Amino acid sequence: MMIGIIIAKNNYRRFAEILERIKKGRKVGVDLEFVPDEEELDIAAVAEIIDSLPGYEKFFQFRIRNFPFCLASEISGHLIFNDASAGKIKLPACRKCPYRLRCGGVLKS
């Protein structure tokens, strides 16, 4: 069973707490979707959270959607699904990224 969690401005500050609750429960998978819908969302804080996820792999399986590969330095590329969709662009820095063919880019601000 997969639990869907949307990472957005109203919950990202409590995300570590949410993961700890899931860890204490029964074995499930976690499907994370990144929704940077507001300027108030601290992208660096979210990247730090995403980078902490490998520590939870022994407790549950997870997938990450719509998060740029380049912002998650500690995550294996196979865990991120970032398709090309409306509202995303590729920056000049994307040309040198090893994930450029699989990554949809970053959301326009």
Gaussian input, Z-matrix of N, CA and C with variables (Angstrom, degrees):
# hf/3-21g

backbone

0 1
 N
 C     1     B1
 C     2     B2     1     A1
 N     3     B3     2     A2     1     D1
 C     4     B4     3     A3     2     D2
 C     5     B5     4     A4     3     D3
 N     6     B6     5     A5     4     D4
 C     7     B7     6     A6     5     D5
 C     8     B8     7     A7     6     D6
 N     9     B9     8     A8     7     D7
 C    10    B10     9     A9     8     D8
 C    11    B11    10    A10     9     D9
 N    12    B12    11    A11    10    D10
 C    13    B13    12    A12    11    D11
 C    14    B14    13    A13    12    D12
 N    15    B15    14    A14    13    D13
 C    16    B16    15    A15    14    D14
 C    17    B17    16    A16    15    D15
 N    18    B18    17    A17    16    D16
 C    19    B19    18    A18    17    D17
 C    20    B20    19    A19    18    D18
 N    21    B21    20    A20    19    D19
 C    22    B22    21    A21    20    D20
 C    23    B23    22    A22    21    D21
 N    24    B24    23    A23    22    D22
 C    25    B25    24    A24    23    D23
 C    26    B26    25    A25    24    D24
 N    27    B27    26    A26    25    D25
 C    28    B28    27    A27    26    D26
 C    29    B29    28    A28    27    D27
 N    30    B30    29    A29    28    D28
 C    31    B31    30    A30    29    D29
 C    32    B32    31    A31    30    D30
 N    33    B33    32    A32    31    D31
 C    34    B34    33    A33    32    D32
 C    35    B35    34    A34    33    D33
 N    36    B36    35    A35    34    D34
 C    37    B37    36    A36    35    D35
 C    38    B38    37    A37    36    D36
 N    39    B39    38    A38    37    D37
 C    40    B40    39    A39    38    D38
 C    41    B41    40    A40    39    D39
 N    42    B42    41    A41    40    D40
 C    43    B43    42    A42    41    D41
 C    44    B44    43    A43    42    D42
 N    45    B45    44    A44    43    D43
 C    46    B46    45    A45    44    D44
 C    47    B47    46    A46    45    D45
 N    48    B48    47    A47    46    D46
 C    49    B49    48    A48    47    D47
 C    50    B50    49    A49    48    D48
 N    51    B51    50    A50    49    D49
 C    52    B52    51    A51    50    D50
 C    53    B53    52    A52    51    D51
 N    54    B54    53    A53    52    D52
 C    55    B55    54    A54    53    D53
 C    56    B56    55    A55    54    D54
 N    57    B57    56    A56    55    D55
 C    58    B58    57    A57    56    D56
 C    59    B59    58    A58    57    D57
 N    60    B60    59    A59    58    D58
 C    61    B61    60    A60    59    D59
 C    62    B62    61    A61    60    D60
 N    63    B63    62    A62    61    D61
 C    64    B64    63    A63    62    D62
 C    65    B65    64    A64    63    D63
 N    66    B66    65    A65    64    D64
 C    67    B67    66    A66    65    D65
 C    68    B68    67    A67    66    D66
 N    69    B69    68    A68    67    D67
 C    70    B70    69    A69    68    D68
 C    71    B71    70    A70    69    D69
 N    72    B72    71    A71    70    D70
 C    73    B73    72    A72    71    D71
 C    74    B74    73    A73    72    D72
 N    75    B75    74    A74    73    D73
 C    76    B76    75    A75    74    D74
 C    77    B77    76    A76    75    D75
 N    78    B78    77    A77    76    D76
 C    79    B79    78    A78    77    D77
 C    80    B80    79    A79    78    D78
 N    81    B81    80    A80    79    D79
 C    82    B82    81    A81    80    D80
 C    83    B83    82    A82    81    D81
 N    84    B84    83    A83    82    D82
 C    85    B85    84    A84    83    D83
 C    86    B86    85    A85    84    D84
 N    87    B87    86    A86    85    D85
 C    88    B88    87    A87    86    D86
 C    89    B89    88    A88    87    D87
 N    90    B90    89    A89    88    D88
 C    91    B91    90    A90    89    D89
 C    92    B92    91    A91    90    D90
 N    93    B93    92    A92    91    D91
 C    94    B94    93    A93    92    D92
 C    95    B95    94    A94    93    D93
 N    96    B96    95    A95    94    D94
 C    97    B97    96    A96    95    D95
 C    98    B98    97    A97    96    D96
 N    99    B99    98    A98    97    D97
 C   100   B100    99    A99    98    D98
 C   101   B101   100   A100    99    D99
 N   102   B102   101   A101   100   D100
 C   103   B103   102   A102   101   D101
 C   104   B104   103   A103   102   D102
 N   105   B105   104   A104   103   D103
 C   106   B106   105   A105   104   D104
 C   107   B107   106   A106   105   D105
 N   108   B108   107   A107   106   D106
 C   109   B109   108   A108   107   D107
 C   110   B110   109   A109   108   D108
 N   111   B111   110   A110   109   D109
 C   112   B112   111   A111   110   D110
 C   113   B113   112   A112   111   D111
 N   114   B114   113   A113   112   D112
 C   115   B115   114   A114   113   D113
 C   116   B116   115   A115   114   D114
 N   117   B117   116   A116   115   D115
 C   118   B118   117   A117   116   D116
 C   119   B119   118   A118   117   D117
 N   120   B120   119   A119   118   D118
 C   121   B121   120   A120   119   D119
 C   122   B122   121   A121   120   D120
 N   123   B123   122   A122   121   D121
 C   124   B124   123   A123   122   D122
 C   125   B125   124   A124   123   D123
 N   126   B126   125   A125   124   D124
 C   127   B127   126   A126   125   D125
 C   128   B128   127   A127   126   D126
 N   129   B129   128   A128   127   D127
 C   130   B130   129   A129   128   D128
 C   131   B131   130   A130   129   D129
 N   132   B132   131   A131   130   D130
 C   133   B133   132   A132   131   D131
 C   134   B134   133   A133   132   D132
 N   135   B135   134   A134   133   D133
 C   136   B136   135   A135   134   D134
 C   137   B137   136   A136   135   D135
 N   138   B138   137   A137   136   D136
 C   139   B139   138   A138   137   D137
 C   140   B140   139   A139   138   D138
 N   141   B141   140   A140   139   D139
 C   142   B142   141   A141   140   D140
 C   143   B143   142   A142   141   D141
 N   144   B144   143   A143   142   D142
 C   145   B145   144   A144   143   D143
 C   146   B146   145   A145   144   D144
 N   147   B147   146   A146   145   D145
 C   148   B148   147   A147   146   D146
 C   149   B149   148   A148   147   D147
 N   150   B150   149   A149   148   D148
 C   151   B151   150   A150   149   D149
 C   152   B152   151   A151   150   D150
 N   153   B153   152   A152   151   D151
 C   154   B154   153   A153   152   D152
 C   155   B155   154   A154   153   D153
 N   156   B156   155   A155   154   D154
 C   157   B157   156   A156   155   D155
 C   158   B158   157   A157   156   D156
 N   159   B159   158   A158   157   D157
 C   160   B160   159   A159   158   D158
 C   161   B161   160   A160   159   D159
 N   162   B162   161   A161   160   D160
 C   163   B163   162   A162   161   D161
 C   164   B164   163   A163   162   D162
 N   165   B165   164   A164   163   D163
 C   166   B166   165   A165   164   D164
 C   167   B167   166   A166   165   D165
 N   168   B168   167   A167   166   D166
 C   169   B169   168   A168   167   D167
 C   170   B170   169   A169   168   D168
 N   171   B171   170   A170   169   D169
 C   172   B172   171   A171   170   D170
 C   173   B173   172   A172   171   D171
 N   174   B174   173   A173   172   D172
 C   175   B175   174   A174   173   D173
 C   176   B176   175   A175   174   D174
 N   177   B177   176   A176   175   D175
 C   178   B178   177   A177   176   D176
 C   179   B179   178   A178   177   D177
 N   180   B180   179   A179   178   D178
 C   181   B181   180   A180   179   D179
 C   182   B182   181   A181   180   D180
 N   183   B183   182   A182   181   D181
 C   184   B184   183   A183   182   D182
 C   185   B185   184   A184   183   D183
 N   186   B186   185   A185   184   D184
 C   187   B187   186   A186   185   D185
 C   188   B188   187   A187   186   D186
 N   189   B189   188   A188   187   D187
 C   190   B190   189   A189   188   D188
 C   191   B191   190   A190   189   D189
 N   192   B192   191   A191   190   D190
 C   193   B193   192   A192   191   D191
 C   194   B194   193   A193   192   D192
 N   195   B195   194   A194   193   D193
 C   196   B196   195   A195   194   D194
 C   197   B197   196   A196   195   D195
 N   198   B198   197   A197   196   D196
 C   199   B199   198   A198   197   D197
 C   200   B200   199   A199   198   D198
 N   201   B201   200   A200   199   D199
 C   202   B202   201   A201   200   D200
 C   203   B203   202   A202   201   D201
 N   204   B204   203   A203   202   D202
 C   205   B205   204   A204   203   D203
 C   206   B206   205   A205   204   D204
 N   207   B207   206   A206   205   D205
 C   208   B208   207   A207   206   D206
 C   209   B209   208   A208   207   D207
 N   210   B210   209   A209   208   D208
 C   211   B211   210   A210   209   D209
 C   212   B212   211   A211   210   D210
 N   213   B213   212   A212   211   D211
 C   214   B214   213   A213   212   D212
 C   215   B215   214   A214   213   D213
 N   216   B216   215   A215   214   D214
 C   217   B217   216   A216   215   D215
 C   218   B218   217   A217   216   D216
 N   219   B219   218   A218   217   D217
 C   220   B220   219   A219   218   D218
 C   221   B221   220   A220   219   D219
 N   222   B222   221   A221   220   D220
 C   223   B223   222   A222   221   D221
 C   224   B224   223   A223   222   D222
 N   225   B225   224   A224   223   D223
 C   226   B226   225   A225   224   D224
 C   227   B227   226   A226   225   D225
 N   228   B228   227   A227   226   D226
 C   229   B229   228   A228   227   D227
 C   230   B230   229   A229   228   D228
 N   231   B231   230   A230   229   D229
 C   232   B232   231   A231   230   D230
 C   233   B233   232   A232   231   D231
 N   234   B234   233   A233   232   D232
 C   235   B235   234   A234   233   D233
 C   236   B236   235   A235   234   D234
 N   237   B237   236   A236   235   D235
 C   238   B238   237   A237   236   D236
 C   239   B239   238   A238   237   D237
 N   240   B240   239   A239   238   D238
 C   241   B241   240   A240   239   D239
 C   242   B242   241   A241   240   D240
 N   243   B243   242   A242   241   D241
 C   244   B244   243   A243   242   D242
 C   245   B245   244   A244   243   D243
 N   246   B246   245   A245   244   D244
 C   247   B247   246   A246   245   D245
 C   248   B248   247   A247   246   D246
 N   249   B249   248   A248   247   D247
 C   250   B250   249   A249   248   D248
 C   251   B251   250   A250   249   D249
 N   252   B252   251   A251   250   D250
 C   253   B253   252   A252   251   D251
 C   254   B254   253   A253   252   D252
 N   255   B255   254   A254   253   D253
 C   256   B256   255   A255   254   D254
 C   257   B257   256   A256   255   D255
 N   258   B258   257   A257   256   D256
 C   259   B259   258   A258   257   D257
 C   260   B260   259   A259   258   D258
 N   261   B261   260   A260   259   D259
 C   262   B262   261   A261   260   D260
 C   263   B263   262   A262   261   D261
 N   264   B264   263   A263   262   D262
 C   265   B265   264   A264   263   D263
 C   266   B266   265   A265   264   D264
 N   267   B267   266   A266   265   D265
 C   268   B268   267   A267   266   D266
 C   269   B269   268   A268   267   D267
 N   270   B270   269   A269   268   D268
 C   271   B271   270   A270   269   D269
 C   272   B272   271   A271   270   D270
 N   273   B273   272   A272   271   D271
 C   274   B274   273   A273   272   D272
 C   275   B275   274   A274   273   D273
 N   276   B276   275   A275   274   D274
 C   277   B277   276   A276   275   D275
 C   278   B278   277   A277   276   D276
 N   279   B279   278   A278   277   D277
 C   280   B280   279   A279   278   D278
 C   281   B281   280   A280   279   D279
 N   282   B282   281   A281   280   D280
 C   283   B283   282   A282   281   D281
 C   284   B284   283   A283   282   D282
 N   285   B285   284   A284   283   D283
 C   286   B286   285   A285   284   D284
 C   287   B287   286   A286   285   D285
 N   288   B288   287   A287   286   D286
 C   289   B289   288   A288   287   D287
 C   290   B290   289   A289   288   D288
 N   291   B291   290   A290   289   D289
 C   292   B292   291   A291   290   D290
 C   293   B293   292   A292   291   D291
 N   294   B294   293   A293   292   D292
 C   295   B295   294   A294   293   D293
 C   296   B296   295   A295   294   D294
 N   297   B297   296   A296   295   D295
 C   298   B298   297   A297   296   D296
 C   299   B299   298   A298   297   D297
 N   300   B300   299   A299   298   D298
 C   301   B301   300   A300   299   D299
 C   302   B302   301   A301   300   D300
 N   303   B303   302   A302   301   D301
 C   304   B304   303   A303   302   D302
 C   305   B305   304   A304   303   D303
 N   306   B306   305   A305   304   D304
 C   307   B307   306   A306   305   D305
 C   308   B308   307   A307   306   D306
 N   309   B309   308   A308   307   D307
 C   310   B310   309   A309   308   D308
 C   311   B311   310   A310   309   D309
 N   312   B312   311   A311   310   D310
 C   313   B313   312   A312   311   D311
 C   314   B314   313   A313   312   D312
 N   315   B315   314   A314   313   D313
 C   316   B316   315   A315   314   D314
 C   317   B317   316   A316   315   D315
 N   318   B318   317   A317   316   D316
 C   319   B319   318   A318   317   D317
 C   320   B320   319   A319   318   D318
 N   321   B321   320   A320   319   D319
 C   322   B322   321   A321   320   D320
 C   323   B323   322   A322   321   D321
 N   324   B324   323   A323   322   D322
 C   325   B325   324   A324   323   D323
 C   326   B326   325   A325   324   D324

   B1=1.4455
   B2=1.5289
   B3=1.3168
   B4=1.4675
   B5=1.5260
   B6=1.3091
   B7=1.4569
   B8=1.5214
   B9=1.3150
   B10=1.4592
   B11=1.5142
   B12=1.3113
   B13=1.4631
   B14=1.5172
   B15=1.3029
   B16=1.4497
   B17=1.5214
   B18=1.3232
   B19=1.4627
   B20=1.5210
   B21=1.3041
   B22=1.4614
   B23=1.5200
   B24=1.3099
   B25=1.4597
   B26=1.5263
   B27=1.3159
   B28=1.4684
   B29=1.5243
   B30=1.3372
   B31=1.4599
   B32=1.5320
   B33=1.3093
   B34=1.4646
   B35=1.5218
   B36=1.3242
   B37=1.4671
   B38=1.5316
   B39=1.3277
   B40=1.4679
   B41=1.5326
   B42=1.3105
   B43=1.4494
   B44=1.5207
   B45=1.3232
   B46=1.4750
   B47=1.5212
   B48=1.3179
   B49=1.4709
   B50=1.5304
   B51=1.3209
   B52=1.4658
   B53=1.5309
   B54=1.3273
   B55=1.4650
   B56=1.5301
   B57=1.3098
   B58=1.4713
   B59=1.5295
   B60=1.3114
   B61=1.4786
   B62=1.5196
   B63=1.3260
   B64=1.4643
   B65=1.5255
   B66=1.3176
   B67=1.4695
   B68=1.5247
   B69=1.3202
   B70=1.4675
   B71=1.5163
   B72=1.3181
   B73=1.4604
   B74=1.5137
   B75=1.2990
   B76=1.4644
   B77=1.5195
   B78=1.2946
   B79=1.4598
   B80=1.5340
   B81=1.2868
   B82=1.4573
   B83=1.5181
   B84=1.3045
   B85=1.4468
   B86=1.5214
   B87=1.2922
   B88=1.4539
   B89=1.5254
   B90=1.3013
   B91=1.4524
   B92=1.5264
   B93=1.3290
   B94=1.4630
   B95=1.5135
   B96=1.2992
   B97=1.4601
   B98=1.5167
   B99=1.2997
   B100=1.4514
   B101=1.5281
   B102=1.3305
   B103=1.4597
   B104=1.5262
   B105=1.3159
   B106=1.4710
   B107=1.5166
   B108=1.3158
   B109=1.4528
   B110=1.5170
   B111=1.2934
   B112=1.4603
   B113=1.5189
   B114=1.3086
   B115=1.4530
   B116=1.5163
   B117=1.3273
   B118=1.4573
   B119=1.5265
   B120=1.2987
   B121=1.4550
   B122=1.5295
   B123=1.3068
   B124=1.4575
   B125=1.5281
   B126=1.3282
   B127=1.4633
   B128=1.5303
   B129=1.3216
   B130=1.4711
   B131=1.5220
   B132=1.3280
   B133=1.4675
   B134=1.5269
   B135=1.3223
   B136=1.4640
   B137=1.5258
   B138=1.3320
   B139=1.4683
   B140=1.5242
   B141=1.3153
   B142=1.4679
   B143=1.5291
   B144=1.3120
   B145=1.4675
   B146=1.5280
   B147=1.3253
   B148=1.4620
   B149=1.5311
   B150=1.3330
   B151=1.4657
   B152=1.5258
   B153=1.3363
   B154=1.4670
   B155=1.5280
   B156=1.3112
   B157=1.4664
   B158=1.5273
   B159=1.3289
   B160=1.4661
   B161=1.5288
   B162=1.2995
   B163=1.4615
   B164=1.5270
   B165=1.3262
   B166=1.4653
   B167=1.5301
   B168=1.3336
   B169=1.4701
   B170=1.5192
   B171=1.3170
   B172=1.4661
   B173=1.5305
   B174=1.3286
   B175=1.4585
   B176=1.5214
   B177=1.3167
   B178=1.4633
   B179=1.5266
   B180=1.3125
   B181=1.4565
   B182=1.5273
   B183=1.3112
   B184=1.4531
   B185=1.5152
   B186=1.3214
   B187=1.4586
   B188=1.5205
   B189=1.2965
   B190=1.4563
   B191=1.5248
   B192=1.3130
   B193=1.4685
   B194=1.5273
   B195=1.3179
   B196=1.4646
   B197=1.5203
   B198=1.3107
   B199=1.4572
   B200=1.5197
   B201=1.3304
   B202=1.4695
   B203=1.5295
   B204=1.2914
   B205=1.4653
   B206=1.5230
   B207=1.3196
   B208=1.4640
   B209=1.5288
   B210=1.3200
   B211=1.4593
   B212=1.5201
   B213=1.3086
   B214=1.4632
   B215=1.5218
   B216=1.2979
   B217=1.4619
   B218=1.5156
   B219=1.3251
   B220=1.4602
   B221=1.5316
   B222=1.2989
   B223=1.4569
   B224=1.5230
   B225=1.3135
   B226=1.4614
   B227=1.5205
   B228=1.3135
   B229=1.4518
   B230=1.5135
   B231=1.3288
   B232=1.4580
   B233=1.5262
   B234=1.3060
   B235=1.4618
   B236=1.5159
   B237=1.3162
   B238=1.4604
   B239=1.5177
   B240=1.3242
   B241=1.4607
   B242=1.5239
   B243=1.3082
   B244=1.4553
   B245=1.5191
   B246=1.3208
   B247=1.4534
   B248=1.5243
   B249=1.3123
   B250=1.4607
   B251=1.5217
   B252=1.2947
   B253=1.4557
   B254=1.5170
   B255=1.3027
   B256=1.4630
   B257=1.5167
   B258=1.3038
   B259=1.4511
   B260=1.5217
   B261=1.3374
   B262=1.4667
   B263=1.5207
   B264=1.3162
   B265=1.4572
   B266=1.5216
   B267=1.3082
   B268=1.4642
   B269=1.5260
   B270=1.2945
   B271=1.4534
   B272=1.5252
   B273=1.3330
   B274=1.4700
   B275=1.5332
   B276=1.3317
   B277=1.4728
   B278=1.5280
   B279=1.3169
   B280=1.4631
   B281=1.5325
   B282=1.3258
   B283=1.4754
   B284=1.5210
   B285=1.3274
   B286=1.4675
   B287=1.5211
   B288=1.3044
   B289=1.4654
   B290=1.5312
   B291=1.3286
   B292=1.4661
   B293=1.5324
   B294=1.3222
   B295=1.4686
   B296=1.5288
   B297=1.3236
   B298=1.4656
   B299=1.5238
   B300=1.3223
   B301=1.4658
   B302=1.5230
   B303=1.3224
   B304=1.4694
   B305=1.5166
   B306=1.3186
   B307=1.4527
   B308=1.5194
   B309=1.3069
   B310=1.4591
   B311=1.5001
   B312=1.3178
   B313=1.4580
   B314=1.5107
   B315=1.3202
   B316=1.4577
   B317=1.5192
   B318=1.2992
   B319=1.4579
   B320=1.5139
   B321=1.3222
   B322=1.4671
   B323=1.5149
   B324=1.3225
   B325=1.4761
   B326=1.5032
   A1=108.71
   A2=116.53
   A3=122.02
   A4=109.12
   A5=115.75
   A6=122.40
   A7=106.55
   A8=117.36
   A9=121.12
   A10=110.69
   A11=116.89
   A12=121.92
   A13=108.01
   A14=115.86
   A15=120.95
   A16=107.59
   A17=116.34
   A18=121.26
   A19=106.84
   A20=115.92
   A21=121.46
   A22=109.66
   A23=116.36
   A24=120.33
   A25=113.37
   A26=118.33
   A27=120.12
   A28=114.59
   A29=118.42
   A30=117.95
   A31=115.75
   A32=119.55
   A33=118.46
   A34=113.16
   A35=117.81
   A36=119.67
   A37=111.60
   A38=116.79
   A39=121.66
   A40=111.67
   A41=116.92
   A42=119.99
   A43=113.56
   A44=117.90
   A45=120.68
   A46=110.04
   A47=116.87
   A48=121.59
   A49=110.82
   A50=116.78
   A51=121.21
   A52=109.97
   A53=117.09
   A54=120.67
   A55=111.63
   A56=117.06
   A57=120.26
   A58=111.03
   A59=117.41
   A60=120.52
   A61=111.21
   A62=115.77
   A63=119.74
   A64=109.66
   A65=116.86
   A66=121.95
   A67=111.30
   A68=117.51
   A69=121.36
   A70=112.75
   A71=117.58
   A72=121.31
   A73=111.66
   A74=115.31
   A75=119.69
   A76=110.77
   A77=115.20
   A78=121.12
   A79=110.41
   A80=115.89
   A81=122.30
   A82=108.34
   A83=115.62
   A84=120.99
   A85=108.45
   A86=116.80
   A87=121.40
   A88=108.57
   A89=115.54
   A90=122.62
   A91=106.62
   A92=116.83
   A93=121.93
   A94=109.84
   A95=116.44
   A96=119.96
   A97=108.42
   A98=115.27
   A99=123.17
   A100=108.44
   A101=116.98
   A102=121.85
   A103=108.93
   A104=116.98
   A105=119.14
   A106=110.57
   A107=115.46
   A108=120.87
   A109=114.30
   A110=116.37
   A111=118.78
   A112=110.65
   A113=116.11
   A114=121.06
   A115=111.52
   A116=116.97
   A117=121.66
   A118=112.91
   A119=117.42
   A120=120.94
   A121=108.80
   A122=116.67
   A123=122.72
   A124=108.72
   A125=116.19
   A126=121.54
   A127=111.32
   A128=117.52
   A129=120.43
   A130=110.47
   A131=117.62
   A132=120.92
   A133=110.29
   A134=116.84
   A135=120.46
   A136=109.88
   A137=117.87
   A138=121.02
   A139=110.18
   A140=117.59
   A141=121.47
   A142=110.62
   A143=116.43
   A144=121.31
   A145=110.02
   A146=116.08
   A147=120.79
   A148=109.93
   A149=116.84
   A150=120.45
   A151=112.40
   A152=118.21
   A153=120.79
   A154=112.34
   A155=117.67
   A156=120.73
   A157=115.92
   A158=121.05
   A159=117.92
   A160=113.47
   A161=118.47
   A162=121.54
   A163=112.99
   A164=116.81
   A165=121.13
   A166=112.69
   A167=117.35
   A168=120.12
   A169=113.69
   A170=118.09
   A171=118.66
   A172=112.15
   A173=117.04
   A174=121.37
   A175=112.95
   A176=117.28
   A177=119.98
   A178=110.10
   A179=113.43
   A180=121.21
   A181=107.64
   A182=117.62
   A183=118.94
   A184=111.22
   A185=114.49
   A186=123.90
   A187=107.16
   A188=117.07
   A189=122.37
   A190=107.96
   A191=116.38
   A192=120.90
   A193=110.75
   A194=115.14
   A195=123.24
   A196=114.75
   A197=116.18
   A198=120.55
   A199=107.40
   A200=118.50
   A201=119.33
   A202=112.10
   A203=116.31
   A204=122.31
   A205=111.48
   A206=116.42
   A207=120.41
   A208=112.98
   A209=118.55
   A210=120.65
   A211=113.02
   A212=117.49
   A213=120.99
   A214=108.96
   A215=116.70
   A216=120.85
   A217=114.41
   A218=118.50
   A219=121.32
   A220=113.71
   A221=117.71
   A222=121.45
   A223=110.61
   A224=115.97
   A225=120.55
   A226=109.05
   A227=116.24
   A228=120.86
   A229=114.54
   A230=118.28
   A231=119.65
   A232=112.81
   A233=118.50
   A234=121.25
   A235=113.06
   A236=117.72
   A237=121.41
   A238=109.73
   A239=115.60
   A240=122.69
   A241=106.11
   A242=116.78
   A243=121.27
   A244=108.10
   A245=115.75
   A246=120.08
   A247=111.66
   A248=114.91
   A249=120.21
   A250=107.86
   A251=116.82
   A252=120.66
   A253=108.77
   A254=115.34
   A255=120.35
   A256=110.06
   A257=115.73
   A258=120.26
   A259=114.33
   A260=117.39
   A261=120.47
   A262=109.87
   A263=115.14
   A264=120.76
   A265=109.19
   A266=115.21
   A267=120.32
   A268=107.33
   A269=115.82
   A270=122.85
   A271=110.18
   A272=118.14
   A273=119.51
   A274=112.57
   A275=117.20
   A276=120.45
   A277=111.79
   A278=117.19
   A279=121.23
   A280=112.10
   A281=117.37
   A282=120.61
   A283=112.35
   A284=117.34
   A285=120.96
   A286=112.90
   A287=117.45
   A288=121.09
   A289=110.65
   A290=117.98
   A291=120.13
   A292=112.86
   A293=117.75
   A294=121.13
   A295=112.35
   A296=118.67
   A297=121.74
   A298=113.86
   A299=117.84
   A300=119.53
   A301=112.27
   A302=116.78
   A303=120.85
   A304=113.29
   A305=117.26
   A306=121.30
   A307=110.69
   A308=116.43
   A309=121.72
   A310=114.19
   A311=117.47
   A312=120.90
   A313=111.92
   A314=114.54
   A315=121.33
   A316=109.12
   A317=115.58
   A318=119.29
   A319=110.22
   A320=115.77
   A321=120.31
   A322=108.03
   A323=115.66
   A324=116.90
   A325=110.95
   D1=136.91
   D2=178.34
   D3=-108.21
   D4=135.64
   D5=173.29
   D6=-100.82
   D7=126.94
   D8=178.27
   D9=-91.79
   D10=129.23
   D11=177.08
   D12=-128.85
   D13=127.52
   D14=175.56
   D15=-96.66
   D16=124.36
   D17=177.99
   D18=-88.60
   D19=110.38
   D20=-177.72
   D21=-141.63
   D22=-178.72
   D23=-173.12
   D24=-62.13
   D25=-27.37
   D26=-176.50
   D27=-83.08
   D28=-7.70
   D29=-178.32
   D30=-135.88
   D31=-8.94
   D32=-172.39
   D33=-65.79
   D34=-27.04
   D35=179.00
   D36=-71.52
   D37=-22.22
   D38=179.90
   D39=-103.36
   D40=12.78
   D41=-172.00
   D42=-63.54
   D43=-40.15
   D44=178.17
   D45=-60.00
   D46=-40.40
   D47=177.76
   D48=-63.88
   D49=-41.60
   D50=178.63
   D51=-62.20
   D52=-44.50
   D53=179.42
   D54=-63.65
   D55=-38.80
   D56=178.29
   D57=-63.64
   D58=-39.12
   D59=176.96
   D60=-63.41
   D61=-43.19
   D62=179.09
   D63=-64.06
   D64=-41.32
   D65=-179.31
   D66=-59.76
   D67=-37.36
   D68=-179.05
   D69=-77.39
   D70=-17.92
   D71=-179.28
   D72=-84.50
   D73=-162.26
   D74=-179.90
   D75=-75.69
   D76=164.52
   D77=-177.10
   D78=-68.15
   D79=120.93
   D80=177.56
   D81=-142.08
   D82=172.34
   D83=171.69
   D84=-103.36
   D85=155.30
   D86=-179.53
   D87=-123.46
   D88=123.12
   D89=178.82
   D90=-106.56
   D91=106.62
   D92=-176.92
   D93=-96.06
   D94=133.01
   D95=175.09
   D96=-122.33
   D97=126.87
   D98=-178.45
   D99=-89.31
   D100=121.82
   D101=-179.60
   D102=-126.53
   D103=86.25
   D104=-179.71
   D105=-80.08
   D106=72.64
   D107=-173.72
   D108=-87.30
   D109=-10.48
   D110=-174.33
   D111=-134.88
   D112=152.05
   D113=175.86
   D114=-65.93
   D115=-23.00
   D116=-177.26
   D117=-72.66
   D118=-13.01
   D119=-179.63
   D120=-74.50
   D121=121.33
   D122=-178.17
   D123=-85.13
   D124=99.85
   D125=-175.74
   D126=-59.51
   D127=-39.24
   D128=179.47
   D129=-63.44
   D130=-39.57
   D131=178.59
   D132=-66.29
   D133=-39.88
   D134=178.17
   D135=-65.96
   D136=-40.69
   D137=177.97
   D138=-61.17
   D139=-38.96
   D140=177.73
   D141=-63.41
   D142=-40.83
   D143=177.35
   D144=-63.20
   D145=-48.17
   D146=179.93
   D147=-58.99
   D148=-42.16
   D149=179.82
   D150=-65.66
   D151=-20.44
   D152=178.84
   D153=-82.30
   D154=-11.67
   D155=-174.26
   D156=-61.34
   D157=-34.21
   D158=178.76
   D159=-55.87
   D160=-26.64
   D161=177.00
   D162=-67.43
   D163=-15.50
   D164=-179.87
   D165=-100.16
   D166=-5.90
   D167=-175.66
   D168=-58.90
   D169=-29.24
   D170=179.45
   D171=-75.60
   D172=-12.26
   D173=-179.75
   D174=-101.49
   D175=-34.97
   D176=177.85
   D177=-158.20
   D178=159.56
   D179=178.17
   D180=-88.39
   D181=145.67
   D182=177.75
   D183=-143.47
   D184=156.12
   D185=173.36
   D186=-130.29
   D187=149.95
   D188=-179.82
   D189=-122.63
   D190=130.18
   D191=-179.01
   D192=-117.27
   D193=142.58
   D194=173.75
   D195=61.19
   D196=34.73
   D197=175.04
   D198=-118.27
   D199=127.35
   D200=-177.80
   D201=-61.95
   D202=134.50
   D203=-179.87
   D204=-53.97
   D205=-41.08
   D206=-172.66
   D207=-66.66
   D208=-16.99
   D209=-179.96
   D210=-93.01
   D211=-4.62
   D212=-179.03
   D213=-117.31
   D214=81.63
   D215=-172.91
   D216=-69.37
   D217=-24.24
   D218=-175.86
   D219=-98.52
   D220=0.20
   D221=-173.85
   D222=-102.15
   D223=135.91
   D224=174.64
   D225=-66.81
   D226=140.97
   D227=-177.66
   D228=-58.04
   D229=-26.24
   D230=-177.13
   D231=-71.32
   D232=-11.31
   D233=-179.39
   D234=-90.61
   D235=-12.04
   D236=-176.27
   D237=-107.24
   D238=134.68
   D239=175.89
   D240=-121.19
   D241=107.31
   D242=-176.61
   D243=-130.00
   D244=86.60
   D245=-176.48
   D246=-82.42
   D247=161.32
   D248=176.67
   D249=-75.98
   D250=126.54
   D251=177.49
   D252=-148.05
   D253=171.54
   D254=-179.41
   D255=-57.32
   D256=140.48
   D257=177.31
   D258=91.93
   D259=0.24
   D260=179.07
   D261=-110.64
   D262=148.13
   D263=176.52
   D264=-134.79
   D265=160.19
   D266=172.99
   D267=-105.71
   D268=131.54
   D269=-179.37
   D270=-88.63
   D271=162.75
   D272=176.72
   D273=-54.84
   D274=-34.38
   D275=179.44
   D276=-64.99
   D277=-21.50
   D278=-179.24
   D279=-66.53
   D280=-23.48
   D281=-178.43
   D282=-59.75
   D283=-30.98
   D284=-177.71
   D285=-97.33
   D286=-1.38
   D287=-176.58
   D288=-74.58
   D289=134.79
   D290=179.09
   D291=-66.98
   D292=-15.84
   D293=-179.37
   D294=-100.37
   D295=9.50
   D296=-170.87
   D297=-56.42
   D298=-31.26
   D299=-178.64
   D300=-78.89
   D301=-23.86
   D302=-177.78
   D303=-100.32
   D304=-14.19
   D305=-172.86
   D306=-98.66
   D307=136.85
   D308=178.72
   D309=-79.69
   D310=-7.47
   D311=-179.64
   D312=102.56
   D313=-161.42
   D314=-179.36
   D315=-113.37
   D316=155.93
   D317=179.24
   D318=-72.44
   D319=141.64
   D320=176.18
   D321=-66.21
   D322=142.81
   D323=178.50
   D324=-98.32

